[in-house]
Amino acid sequence: MKAVVFHDIGDIRLEDVAEPKIEQPTDAIVKLTSSAICGTDLHMVRGTFSGMVPGTILGHEGVGIVEQIGSDVRNLKVGDRVVIPSTIACGYCSYCRAGYYSQCDNANPNGKSAGTAFFGGPKETGPFNGLQAEKARVPFANANLVKLPQEVTDDKAILISDIFPTGYFGADMANIKPGHTVAVFGCGPVGLFAIASAKLMDAGRIFAIDTIPSRLEKARELGAEVIDYNAEDPVEALKRLTGGIGVDSAIDAVGVDANKPQSGPAAEQARQQSETYQQEVQKVAPQANPQGDNWHPGDAPSQVSEWAVQALAKAGTLSVIGVYPPTDQFFPIGMAMNKNLTINMGNCNHRKYVPHLVELVRVNAIDPTTIITQVDEMSNAIDAYKVFDQRQEGWHKVELVPGM
């Protein structure tokens, strides 16, 4: 079968690989009808999240049809149409039972203290082959496959595999109350869903910070007030627009691959910190392998966390869903501590949110497909990766369809 395979930093290929097989009685084999490219995949290819095992299939978003089931999978049958939550959970340990599926005791073969297991990730997360393929093995299938109603199409369901629940998780952790003012840093797909989720939670005002015009326009369509960080200082703008108070909640939907402003009033301060940022990049991505316009790590890993902490009101809440590797140690903890901030962060507990979001989509409470801007054949996956990596105008989310 065809799959997108990681070989090295800056080296991914579409190639023929062996089809997956049932390995445990709790496994299922799913024939993928839809997958997608995520910003998290780019962290691995850029080298800002290290530890990838050569030969690992990439991708952690998938929708498909159950083709085989193990003997201990009792809630599914061959032919069921399903969405695959991105993080892997057993469904029966104390963490899963409490809703902390991303901290499952049993899913990660590296042990209970190893942390989140997810599809298409580095060695520390399993590794498990990912979902940018024609078929996939899904462990603990009874928990990690959610059946889809007929009303939820593949185009809608693929967004419920990862980015919608992650954005919703970010808004949930932000402790948003009706009327609250929220700032979302980063208007990529997850940031846009964080905006949509904050609106579902009755936020009073939502600010969106980015610099790509098409992303800012999409954020405005979702009801956000937009701030271009290359046109104005985002912290100054947020303070001014909130009467000097700051925002109640901030959501970091960018993570380690943040870029510093290149123009406008915020650029001078960023230039003064260039040497610090360069040291940070060297720490988190010592083996970066940029090629032309592709696979460049972000040039200011701590930029968004600094802005978010500065922009928050005293006693506000910071929610971090942008990806930071274990090598990142640059959070402005002193400033956060002295403002009495609450900080919530982590990998999304996908299985907790997926059924609820499936139902919201089924009853047309929200249409997630407005985020998809490109649908491409799996055979064009590498070219799609390269364009998506460059953050080109209009490229918000890429759906990959095997055999389209």
C-alpha positions as CSV (number, residue, x, y, z in Angstrom):
1,M,0.0,0.0,0.0
2,K,1.0,3.7,-0.4
3,A,2.0,5.7,2.7
4,V,3.9,8.9,3.6
5,V,7.1,7.7,5.3
6,F,9.6,9.6,7.5
7,H,13.2,8.9,6.6
8,D,15.1,11.8,8.2
9,I,14.6,15.4,9.1
10,G,13.8,17.1,5.8
11,D,13.3,13.7,4.1
12,I,9.8,12.3,3.7
13,R,8.7,10.1,0.8
14,L,5.5,8.5,-0.6
15,E,6.3,4.8,-1.0
16,D,5.0,1.3,-1.0
17,V,4.9,-0.3,2.4
18,A,3.5,-3.6,3.8
19,E,-0.1,-3.6,4.8
20,P,-0.8,-3.7,8.6
21,K,-1.9,-6.8,10.4
22,I,-3.8,-7.6,13.5
23,E,-1.2,-7.9,16.3
24,Q,-3.3,-8.0,19.4
25,P,-6.9,-9.2,20.1
26,T,-7.8,-5.5,20.8
27,D,-6.6,-4.3,17.4
28,A,-8.6,-3.3,14.3
29,I,-7.5,-2.7,10.7
30,V,-9.1,0.4,9.2
31,K,-9.1,1.2,5.4
32,L,-8.6,4.9,5.4
33,T,-11.0,7.0,3.3
34,S,-9.6,10.3,4.5
35,S,-6.4,11.6,6.2
36,A,-4.9,15.1,6.6
37,I,-1.6,17.0,7.1
38,C,-1.2,18.7,10.5
39,G,1.2,21.3,11.8
40,T,2.4,18.7,14.3
41,D,3.6,16.6,11.4
42,L,5.7,19.6,10.3
43,H,7.4,19.7,13.7
44,M,8.8,16.3,13.0
45,V,9.9,17.0,9.4
46,R,11.5,20.4,10.5
47,G,13.4,18.8,13.4
48,T,11.7,20.8,16.1
49,F,10.4,17.6,17.7
50,S,13.2,15.0,17.5
51,G,13.3,11.3,18.0
52,M,11.5,10.1,14.9
53,V,12.3,6.5,13.8
54,P,13.2,6.2,10.1
55,G,10.5,4.2,8.4
56,T,7.6,5.5,10.5
57,I,4.4,6.3,8.6
58,L,3.4,9.9,9.3
59,G,0.0,11.3,10.1
60,H,-2.4,11.2,13.1
61,E,-5.8,12.1,11.5
62,G,-8.0,9.5,9.9
63,V,-11.4,8.4,8.9
64,G,-12.2,5.1,7.4
65,I,-14.0,1.8,7.3
66,V,-13.3,-1.1,9.6
67,E,-11.8,-4.0,7.6
68,Q,-10.7,-6.4,10.3
69,I,-11.3,-6.7,14.1
70,G,-9.5,-8.6,16.8
71,S,-11.3,-11.1,19.0
72,D,-11.6,-8.7,22.0
73,V,-13.2,-5.8,20.0
74,R,-16.8,-6.2,21.0
75,N,-18.4,-2.8,20.0
76,L,-17.5,-2.7,16.3
77,K,-18.0,-4.8,13.2
78,V,-16.4,-5.0,9.8
79,G,-17.9,-2.3,7.6
80,D,-18.4,0.3,10.4
81,R,-17.5,3.8,9.3
82,V,-15.3,5.4,12.0
83,V,-13.2,8.4,13.0
84,I,-9.8,7.8,14.7
85,P,-8.9,10.0,17.6
86,S,-5.2,11.1,17.2
87,T,-4.0,10.1,20.7
88,I,-4.1,6.4,21.7
89,A,-5.7,5.2,24.9
90,C,-6.6,1.9,26.4
91,G,-10.0,3.1,27.8
92,Y,-9.8,1.2,31.1
93,C,-6.9,2.5,33.2
94,S,-7.5,5.1,35.9
95,Y,-6.4,8.0,33.7
96,C,-8.7,7.0,30.8
97,R,-11.6,6.5,33.2
98,A,-11.0,10.1,34.6
99,G,-10.9,11.5,31.0
100,Y,-7.1,11.9,30.8
101,Y,-6.9,9.7,27.7
102,S,-3.6,11.3,26.5
103,Q,-2.0,10.1,29.7
104,C,-3.1,6.5,29.4
105,D,-1.0,4.1,31.5
106,N,-1.1,1.3,28.9
107,A,-1.1,2.7,25.4
108,N,2.5,3.8,25.3
109,P,4.8,0.7,25.1
110,N,7.6,2.8,26.6
111,G,6.0,2.6,30.0
112,K,3.5,4.3,32.3
113,S,5.7,7.4,32.7
114,A,6.4,7.8,29.0
115,G,3.5,10.2,28.3
116,T,1.2,10.5,25.3
117,A,1.0,7.8,22.6
118,F,-0.1,9.0,19.2
119,F,-0.1,7.9,15.6
120,G,2.9,8.8,13.4
121,G,5.0,10.2,16.3
122,P,8.6,9.8,17.6
123,K,10.0,6.9,19.4
124,E,9.0,8.3,22.8
125,T,5.3,8.1,21.7
126,G,5.4,4.5,20.7
127,P,6.2,4.7,18.0
128,F,3.0,3.8,16.1
129,N,2.7,3.9,12.3
130,G,0.5,6.8,11.3
131,L,-2.6,7.4,9.2
132,Q,-1.3,9.0,6.0
133,A,-1.7,5.6,4.4
134,E,-4.3,3.4,2.7
135,K,-4.7,1.3,5.8
136,A,-3.8,1.5,9.5
137,R,-3.6,-0.7,12.6
138,V,-5.5,0.8,15.5
139,P,-4.7,-0.5,18.9
140,F,-7.3,-0.7,21.6
141,A,-9.9,-0.3,18.9
142,N,-12.9,-0.4,21.2
143,A,-11.7,2.9,22.7
144,N,-9.8,4.4,19.7
145,L,-12.5,4.2,17.0
146,V,-15.7,6.2,17.2
147,K,-18.6,5.2,14.9
148,L,-19.9,7.9,12.6
149,P,-23.5,8.7,11.8
150,Q,-24.5,9.0,8.2
151,E,-25.0,12.8,8.5
152,V,-21.3,13.3,9.3
153,T,-19.4,13.2,6.0
154,D,-15.7,12.3,5.7
155,D,-14.9,16.0,5.1
156,K,-16.5,16.8,8.4
157,A,-15.2,13.8,10.3
158,I,-11.5,14.2,9.4
159,L,-11.5,17.5,11.3
160,I,-12.9,15.7,14.4
161,S,-10.0,13.3,14.4
162,D,-7.6,16.0,15.8
163,I,-7.8,19.7,15.2
164,F,-11.4,20.4,16.3
165,P,-11.0,18.5,19.6
166,T,-7.6,20.1,20.1
167,G,-9.0,23.5,19.6
168,Y,-11.9,22.7,21.9
169,F,-9.6,21.3,24.5
170,G,-7.6,24.5,24.4
171,A,-10.7,26.6,25.0
172,D,-11.9,24.2,27.7
173,M,-8.5,24.6,29.5
174,A,-8.7,28.4,29.2
175,N,-11.5,28.4,31.8
176,I,-13.7,30.6,29.5
177,K,-16.8,31.9,31.2
178,P,-19.7,33.7,29.4
179,G,-18.5,37.2,28.7
180,H,-14.8,36.6,29.0
181,T,-12.3,38.2,26.7
182,V,-10.0,35.6,25.0
183,A,-6.9,36.0,22.9
184,V,-6.0,33.1,20.5
185,F,-2.4,33.2,19.3
186,G,-2.0,31.5,15.9
187,C,-4.8,31.2,13.3
188,G,-3.8,27.9,11.8
189,P,-6.4,25.1,11.8
190,V,-6.2,24.5,15.6
191,G,-6.3,28.2,16.4
192,L,-9.3,28.7,14.2
193,F,-11.1,25.8,16.0
194,A,-10.1,27.3,19.3
195,I,-11.8,30.5,18.2
196,A,-14.9,28.6,17.1
197,S,-14.9,26.7,20.4
198,A,-14.5,29.9,22.5
199,K,-17.5,31.2,20.7
200,L,-19.5,28.0,21.6
201,M,-18.5,28.6,25.2
202,D,-20.0,32.2,25.0
203,A,-16.8,34.2,25.2
204,G,-17.7,37.9,25.1
205,R,-14.8,39.0,22.8
206,I,-12.2,36.9,20.9
207,F,-9.0,38.3,19.6
208,A,-7.0,36.5,16.9
209,I,-3.3,37.1,16.5
210,D,-1.5,36.1,13.3
211,T,0.0,37.7,10.2
212,I,-1.2,35.7,7.2
213,P,-4.1,37.6,5.6
214,S,-6.2,34.5,4.7
215,R,-5.9,33.2,8.2
216,L,-6.9,36.5,9.7
217,E,-9.8,36.8,7.4
218,K,-11.0,33.3,8.3
219,A,-10.7,34.3,12.0
220,R,-12.8,37.4,11.3
221,E,-15.4,35.3,9.6
222,L,-15.6,33.2,12.8
223,G,-16.3,36.3,14.9
224,A,-12.8,37.2,16.1
225,E,-11.2,40.7,16.2
226,V,-8.0,40.3,14.4
227,I,-4.5,41.6,15.1
228,D,-1.6,41.4,12.6
229,Y,1.6,41.1,14.6
230,N,3.6,42.5,11.7
231,A,1.5,45.6,11.6
232,E,1.2,46.4,15.3
233,D,2.5,45.2,18.7
234,P,0.0,42.5,19.7
235,V,0.5,43.0,23.4
236,E,0.1,46.8,23.2
237,A,-3.0,46.3,21.0
238,L,-4.6,43.8,23.4
239,K,-3.9,46.1,26.3
240,R,-5.3,49.1,24.5
241,L,-8.4,47.3,23.3
242,T,-9.2,46.0,26.8
243,G,-8.8,49.3,28.6
244,G,-5.3,48.4,29.9
245,I,-6.5,45.3,31.7
246,G,-5.5,42.5,29.3
247,V,-7.4,39.4,28.4
248,D,-9.0,36.9,30.8
249,S,-7.7,33.9,28.8
250,A,-5.0,33.3,26.2
251,I,-4.6,30.2,24.1
252,D,-1.2,29.4,22.6
253,A,-2.0,27.5,19.4
254,V,1.4,28.0,17.8
255,G,4.1,26.3,19.9
256,V,7.8,25.9,19.2
257,D,7.7,26.9,15.6
258,A,6.7,30.5,16.3
259,N,8.2,33.2,14.1
260,K,9.2,36.7,15.3
261,P,7.7,39.8,13.7
262,Q,9.6,41.1,10.7
263,S,8.0,44.6,10.5
264,G,5.9,47.0,12.6
265,P,6.5,48.2,16.2
266,A,7.0,44.7,17.6
267,A,9.9,44.0,15.3
268,E,12.5,46.1,17.1
269,Q,12.2,44.3,20.4
270,A,12.3,41.0,18.5
271,R,15.5,42.0,16.8
272,Q,17.0,42.8,20.2
273,Q,16.2,39.2,21.3
274,S,17.5,37.6,18.1
275,E,20.6,36.1,19.7
276,T,18.4,34.6,22.5
277,Y,16.0,33.2,19.9
278,Q,18.9,31.7,17.9
279,Q,20.1,29.9,21.0
280,E,16.6,28.6,21.6
281,V,16.3,27.3,18.0
282,Q,19.7,25.5,18.4
283,K,18.5,23.9,21.6
284,V,15.2,22.6,20.2
285,A,16.3,21.8,16.6
286,P,20.0,21.0,16.6
287,Q,19.7,18.8,13.5
288,A,17.5,21.0,11.4
289,N,17.8,20.4,7.6
290,P,16.2,23.2,5.7
291,Q,16.0,22.8,1.9
292,G,15.2,26.0,-0.1
293,D,12.0,27.4,1.2
294,N,11.0,24.2,3.1
295,W,11.5,22.7,6.6
296,H,12.7,25.8,8.3
297,P,12.2,25.7,12.1
298,G,10.4,28.8,13.6
299,D,12.9,31.5,14.5
300,A,11.5,32.5,17.9
301,P,10.4,29.5,19.9
302,S,9.4,31.5,23.1
303,Q,7.8,34.4,21.2
304,V,4.2,33.4,21.7
305,S,4.5,32.3,25.3
306,E,6.1,35.7,26.1
307,W,3.3,37.6,24.3
308,A,0.6,35.5,25.9
309,V,1.9,36.0,29.4
310,Q,2.3,39.7,28.9
311,A,-1.2,40.2,27.4
312,L,-3.0,38.3,30.1
313,A,-4.8,40.2,32.9
314,K,-3.7,39.5,36.4
315,A,-5.0,36.2,37.6
316,G,-5.8,35.2,34.0
317,T,-5.5,31.8,32.5
318,L,-3.0,30.6,29.8
319,S,-3.9,27.5,27.8
320,V,-1.1,25.9,25.8
321,I,-2.0,23.5,23.0
322,G,0.8,24.5,20.6
323,V,3.4,21.7,20.5
324,Y,6.6,22.2,22.6
325,P,9.3,19.4,22.7
326,P,10.9,18.2,26.0
327,T,14.0,20.2,24.9
328,D,12.2,23.5,25.2
329,Q,12.9,25.2,28.5
330,F,12.2,28.8,27.7
331,F,8.9,29.6,29.3
332,P,8.7,33.0,31.1
333,I,7.8,31.5,34.4
334,G,8.9,34.5,36.6
335,M,6.5,36.9,34.8
336,A,3.7,34.3,34.9
337,M,4.2,33.7,38.6
338,N,4.2,37.3,39.5
339,K,0.9,37.9,37.7
340,N,-0.8,35.0,39.6
341,L,-1.6,33.2,36.3
342,T,-3.2,29.8,36.0
343,I,-1.4,27.7,33.4
344,N,-3.0,24.7,31.8
345,M,-1.4,22.7,29.0
346,G,-1.0,19.4,27.4
347,N,-1.8,16.9,24.7
348,C,-5.5,16.7,23.9
349,N,-7.6,14.0,25.5
350,H,-9.2,13.3,22.1
351,R,-11.4,10.4,23.1
352,K,-13.0,12.6,25.7
353,Y,-14.2,15.2,23.2
354,V,-14.7,13.3,19.9
355,P,-18.2,11.8,20.6
356,H,-19.5,15.2,21.8
357,L,-18.1,17.0,18.7
358,V,-19.5,14.3,16.4
359,E,-22.9,15.1,17.8
360,L,-22.5,18.8,17.5
361,V,-21.6,18.3,13.8
362,R,-24.4,15.9,13.3
363,V,-27.1,18.4,14.4
364,N,-25.4,21.2,12.4
365,A,-24.5,23.2,15.5
366,I,-21.2,23.8,13.7
367,D,-19.8,23.1,10.2
368,P,-16.1,22.3,10.5
369,T,-15.6,22.0,6.8
370,T,-15.1,25.8,6.5
371,I,-11.5,25.2,7.7
372,I,-10.6,22.8,4.8
373,T,-9.1,24.7,1.9
374,Q,-7.4,21.9,-0.1
375,V,-8.4,18.3,-0.9
376,D,-5.7,16.3,-2.6
377,E,-4.9,12.8,-3.8
378,M,-2.5,10.8,-1.5
379,S,-0.2,10.6,-4.5
380,N,0.4,14.4,-4.3
381,A,1.1,14.3,-0.5
382,I,4.7,15.4,-0.6
383,D,4.0,18.4,-2.8
384,A,1.1,19.3,-0.5
385,Y,3.4,19.0,2.5
386,K,5.8,21.5,1.0
387,V,3.2,24.1,0.2
388,F,1.6,23.7,3.6
389,D,5.0,24.0,5.3
390,Q,5.5,27.4,3.6
391,R,2.3,28.7,5.2
392,Q,1.2,29.9,1.8
393,E,-1.8,32.2,1.5
394,G,-5.1,30.3,1.6
395,W,-3.6,27.0,2.8
396,H,-5.4,26.4,6.1
397,K,-6.0,22.6,6.1
398,V,-5.1,19.9,3.6
399,E,-7.2,16.7,3.4
400,L,-5.6,13.7,1.8
401,V,-7.8,11.1,0.1
402,P,-6.4,7.7,-0.9
403,G,-7.4,6.7,-4.3
404,M,-9.5,9.9,-4.9
